[in-house]
């Protein structure tokens, strides 16, 4: 089998590459290294079954030949983070929407077996009920969420109109080794781990009682693989841990002091996936417990040694536009 992973040098994408190589696939990676790091695949540098192409999915003419003879496409390439999506909406639209169009069009012309898209649970915005089902109202709160949703709509529409065999997976709060180390006040694990290394307090938003459906990255990779090799198509599934955990509990597991910063608009007090659909239709279920996953991250904490160390003051500056545009 030949598999193509867009964003394969990134956080989730690099773990997808690990899984595919372990399953004896020939793997091609497209990544422009904007957020992905080539070092994330260094442990495969002598593997003849992996080829990395330094390309941008926004350039259709450049990437289309990489799809020749591909069996499976795993589409992770995207810009993430809330704040930059507010400040630079075109970058997000061109990457997450137009880039997705390019990828799905190239896949359509290559007679692939399955296209699996990394959708985002941020499409639900602030849900009405928990656990949240796939049929919940779609209410994106900021441009990142909107562009990921538009990308998902594009993939599903290509499945509907052109018969492309597609599945979209809505991911809930993915964490684990190799998670992003940069960005304008980015993912909570990257922020907290850099603070822990520097001996600084964890910057906890609000009272810390908000909960998140933290799902370990290898479970995510397994979900994508399971979706790809299944005979299911034209479906959307939530992918979560089967639980939801408070930020205060995370801080306790990481071990460190806490400082509180203002609660932010547009963020739910809880994210919690109803995973009954993927469990019943694909037989997939998360295996890594929250405690086990956090320990795996702590065992590899040096990865975040050069990550920016955020303070309440620098966070206030970085998230100024967040409050300006979403706090209405």
N, C-alpha and C positions, 0 to 999 in steps of 0.2 A: 504494500500500500504506500502511496505517496500523499503526504499531508503538507498543507501550507498553513503557517501560523503568522498572521499579521500581528505586529507588536510582539513578536516572539522574544525580543530582548528585554521586555518589560517584566513587571512583577508577576502577574498571572501567566502571561504568555511564556515566560521562561520555564515555569513549572509544567505548562502544557507540553513544551518541547521535551522535558524530562520524561513525561508519561509516554509520549509517542515513541521516543527512542527506546524506552523500556519494552514497548510493544512491537519493536522491530519494524517501525515505519521508516521510510525515507522522509526526511523533514526539510522543508524549505521555510526560511524565515524572511519576512519583509519588515524592516524597522528603520525609521529615520533617525533614531537615537535622540529624539527630543526629550522623551521621558524615560525611554528604555536605556539600559546600560549594556554594552557588549560584554562587560565583565560577568554579567549574569549567566552567560553561556560558556565561560572559560573552562569549566570542567568537562566540556564536550569538544574542546578545540581540536583534538586529534581524532574525532569521530568522523569517518568518511561518509556517514549516512546523514550528516547535517550540512546544509549550505545556507549561509546568511547573506542576504542582499541588502545593502544599505540604500534604501529607496523610500520614497514618500508615496503613500497611497493616493495623494491628491494628483499625482501624475499618472494618468491611466495608460498613456502610451509607453511609459517606462515599465510599469509593473505587469502588463498583460501577458507577456511571454512567459512569466514565472508560473502562470496557471496551466501551462501545457501539461497534459497527462496527469493532472492532480486528481486524487480521489476524494479527499476531504479538505474543507477549508474551515479554519477556526479564526474568527475575526475578533481580535482584541484591540487592534490599533485604534487609539482615540486619545484626545486630550481630556484630562480629568481636573478636578478641583473646582470649587464653587467660585471663589473670588476672581480668578483670572477669567472665568467664563463671563462674568459681569463686566469686567474691564475690557476684554478683547473678544467680543461675541463672534466676529468674523472668523477668527482663528478656529474657534470651536465649531462653527457651522461648516466651514470648509473641510475640516478634518473629519468630524463625526457624522456629518450628513452627506456632503459631496464625496468625501473619501469612501464612505460606505457604499454609495452608489457605484463608484468605480470598481470596488472590490466585488460587489454582487453581480455587476455586469460582466466582469472578466470571468467570474465563476460560471455564469449562465452559458457562456460560449465554450465551456470546457467539459461539459457532460460529466459533472462531478456526481459523487454518490450522496454527499450531504454537506450542507452549509450550516455551521453553528455560530450564532451571533451572541456576543457578550452584551446583553441588555442590562439595564440598571433598575434597581428597586426604587431609585429616586423618582421614577415616573409616577409613583403613587402620591408623592408629596406628603401631606399629613393625612394619613388614612383615617377612615371612620371606625374601623374595627381591627382587632388583633386576635389571633394571627391574621395576616392580610392575604386574601385569596387573589388569584390572577384576574378575577372578574371585578376587582375593586376599581372605583373611578380613577381615571388618569388625571393627575393634577401637578404637573411639573412646576417647581417653585423658582427655578433659576435657569439660565441658559444651558448650563451643562446638562441638567436633567432633560430639558427640552430637546437638545440635539441628540442625546442618546435615544430618546423616545422616537424622534423622527428617523433615526437610523434603523431602529427596530421596525417601524412602520414600512420603511423601504424594503427591508428584507422579507417581511411577511407578504408585502404586495407582489414582490417578484415571485414568491412561491405561489401566490394565488393566480397571477396572470400568466406566468411563463412555465409554471409547473416545476420550478426549481425546488429540490427537496431541502427544506429549511426547518430549523428549530431555533427559537430564541430563548435564552436563559436569563432571567432577571436575578442578578446577583445581589445578595444582602451582605454588606459590611465585611468584605474579604480582608483577611489579615494573614500574616505569616512572614517567613523569611523572604528577603529581597523586596519587601514592600518599599514604596517610593521614599526617598530621603530628602526630596526638595519640593518646591512649590510654595505658593503664597498661602501660608498656613494650611498645610495639607492634612493628610490622613493622621488620625489620632495616634496610631502606633509609632509612626515616624517622629512625630512631635514628642511624645512621651519618652521614647527610647533615647533620643538625643539629649533630652533634659536629664534623664537618669545618668547617662555617661558623664555629663557635665556637673552632676551633683546639684542640679537646680530642681525646684519644686515642679510638680505636674500642674499644668494650667488647665483646670477643670472648668468647663462651661456650666454656669448655673450651679445647682446644688449637687450635681453628679449623680442624681438618682435616675436620670434618663437612661434608657436601656437600648442596646443595639444587638442585632442578630449576628454576632461575630461568627464568621464561617471560615474555617482554615483552608488555606490555598490549595493544598493537595486534594482536599475533598472537592473543591471547585474543578480542578483538572480532571478528576475522576468523573464528575458529572458531565463534563463536555465530551469525554471519550465515550461514556455510556450513551449519551444522546447521539453521537455520530454513528456508532455501529449498530444502533437500534433500527427497527423497521418503521419507526414513528416519524412522520413528517408533518409540516404545517401546524406546529404546536408551539405554545409558549408555556414555560415552566418557571416557577419560583425556585431558587436554590438558596437554602438557608440551613442553619445548624440544628434546627428543631428546638431552639431555645432563644432566650434574650437575656442579656447580662448588663448590669449597671456599670457606668464609668467608675463609680467608687469601688466596685469589685475588681475591675481591671487594675486600678491604682494599688489596691491591696495585694494583688498577685504580683505586680511589678515591684512593689516595695519602694516607698518614697513619700516625701512630704507633698502637700497639696496647697495650691493657691487658687482661689476662685476668680473667674472672669465672667463678664455679663452674658446672660442667655441671649442667643441669636435668633432673629426672626427667620421663619421659613424652615426651621428644623423640627422634626417630630420629637415628641418625648419618648417615643418607642418605635423601633423597627423590629418586626417579628413576622417571618414568612410562614404562611400556611404551605407546607411542603407535601400535603397529602396527594396532590396530583402527580408530582414526579415520582413519588414513592410507589404509587399504584400503577402508573403507566410505564415507567422505565425501571422500576426496582432499585432506584438509587436512594441512599440515605447517608447523611454525614456520619463519619466515624470518629473524627478527632474531637475529643472533649475540649471545652474552653480552657480548662486548667492545663491540659496536656499541650495545647497549641501555644499558650502563653509561655510555657516552659521551653518549648522549641525555639521561640523567638529569643528568649533570654539567653539560651545557649549559643545563639549567633549574634549577640548584641553588638559585636565589633563592626558589623556591617554598617551600622548607623553612626560610626565614629566621626565622620565628616559631615553629618547632616547639620543643618542650621539649628541653633539653640534658641527657641522662642521664649520670650518673656511677656508678661502682661502688657507692657508698653509697646513692644514691637508687634504683638498680635493686634493691639488696638489700632495701630497705624495700618497694618496689612488688611484688616477687615473693615476699614472705614467705609468703603464702597458697599460692602455687604449691608451694613446698617442703613446707608444712604438710600439704596434702591429697594431693599426688601422690607425695611422697617416702616412701611406705610400703613 
